[in-house]
Amino acid sequence: MLRDIFAEKRALRTGASGGIGSCIVRRLTASGALVGLVARRRSPLEELQKEIIRAGGTAIVAPADVTDRAALLGAIDTVRDAWGGIDIAVACAGTYVRGEVMDSDPSIHEDQWRTSYLGTLYLFQEVIPAMLERGWGRLGLVSSVIGFKGMPRESAYAAGKAAEAGMAGILRQELHGTDVFLSTVHPSRTDTPMIAALEVPLISRKISPDRVARALLKGMRRKKPYVIVPSIGPRMLWAVEMLSPRLADTIVRWFRLSGWITGEED
Ligand SMILES: NC(=O)c1ccc[n+]([C@@H]2O[C@H](COP(=O)([O-])OP(=O)(O)OC[C@H]3O[C@@H](n4cnc5c(N)ncnc54)[C@H](OP(=O)(O)O)[C@@H]3O)[C@@H](O)[C@H]2O)c1
């Protein structure tokens, strides 16, 4: 039987306690990887750690806020000290805010930038040099469909997701010729606590977080630069955006792709 490439690899995940993050952790564990769990709240990480240990896996809890570089580097050290290195790193920490460009406080944009962009940058800058030295590494990033076609009322969120995806696209090229590879997943609306209050039209109904986890790990195994989930609808919107941004905007309005929250003003 073929050995899973993630077996016995040492993985670190930010946003590990969340919907998509915990699915990625479970799948990595099932592949035989050791997982370091990073997020701000300790208790959900400890619950996940117990579940992994009960299933025969290995997990370390290292709580940190990814916007605090020193704290994140401390968490990375905790995992490195325990296992002697990190072979796989996945950036998945994120928060969702709604607000239009003109009426949202700049501090909301700063927060999104810190979590999505800087949190990802700090992680990758810290783990990549040792991966290059060892000659192998896999990096994963959970961006969003919103990262390439922003929707009204998701201004700060879309900007953060676009920024991290833009950086990932460059980093992937900078790593060319090495066996350290970065895959980005761009999921559509996903059924997790992050957007529990958001209602969406049938055409962009929420997908399962495990489907996103499976797609990202498949992309990382096959060295795919990026994976879009689901693959058809968002790709069509992206193609229309390239050909006619006005038509793409009309589609967004027509199908109410921004979604809505009950009680939110029209
Ligand atoms: N749900 C969707 O529709 C959707 C679609 C496309 C992309 N995504 C992206 O998928 C990723 C995971 O989201 P999710 O839907 O699984 O949401 P979620 O269930 O709310 O999980 C978010 C995770 O990020 C952690 N986190 C948030 N801010 C953090 C910070 N400053 N430092 C460290 N950890 C932090 C949270 O844990 P703590 O609160 O304990 O820190 C939690 O583990 C996000 O990057 C999101 O943008 C989501």
The ligand as a Gaussian input file, in Angstrom:
#p B3LYP/6-31G(d) Opt

LIG

0 1
 N      -17.014000      30.041000       6.484000
 C      -16.894000      30.504000       5.241000
 O      -17.894000      30.774000       4.532000
 C      -15.517000      30.697000       4.657000
 C      -15.414000      30.772000       3.259000
 C      -14.159000      30.976000       2.691000
 C      -13.050000      31.082000       3.500000
 N      -13.165000      30.993000       4.856000
 C      -11.967000      31.129000       5.661000
 O      -11.739000      29.917000       6.335000
 C      -10.965000      30.179000       7.520000
 C      -11.602000      29.438000       8.683000
 O      -12.888000      29.966000       8.887000
 P      -14.118000      29.092000       9.422000
 O      -15.233000      29.324000       8.470000
 O      -13.704000      27.730000       9.760000
 O      -14.486000      29.954000      10.705000
 P      -14.476000      29.665000      12.269000
 O      -15.186000      28.394000      12.529000
 O      -14.965000      30.913000      12.904000
 O      -12.905000      29.458000      12.586000
 C      -11.997000      30.516000      12.623000
 C      -10.762000      30.022000      13.330000
 O       -9.775000      31.059000      13.347000
 C       -9.352000      31.254000      14.701000
 N       -8.922000      32.653000      14.824000
 C       -9.639000      33.768000      14.521000
 N       -8.899000      34.869000      14.755000
 C       -7.701000      34.438000      15.214000
 C       -6.515000      35.088000      15.645000
 N       -6.415000      36.414000      15.650000
 N       -5.469000      34.333000      16.072000
 C       -5.559000      32.977000      16.078000
 N       -6.641000      32.294000      15.667000
 C       -7.707000      33.022000      15.247000
 C      -10.543000      30.860000      15.552000
 O      -10.226000      30.472000      16.877000
 P      -10.188000      31.510000      18.110000
 O      -11.435000      32.313000      18.032000
 O      -10.086000      30.642000      19.321000
 O       -8.953000      32.313000      17.908000
 C      -11.013000      29.629000      14.777000
 O      -10.202000      28.514000      15.096000
 C      -10.929000      31.688000       7.679000
 O       -9.691000      32.178000       7.215000
 C      -12.034000      32.164000       6.743000
 O      -11.803000      33.469000       6.255000
 C      -14.379000      30.783000       5.453000

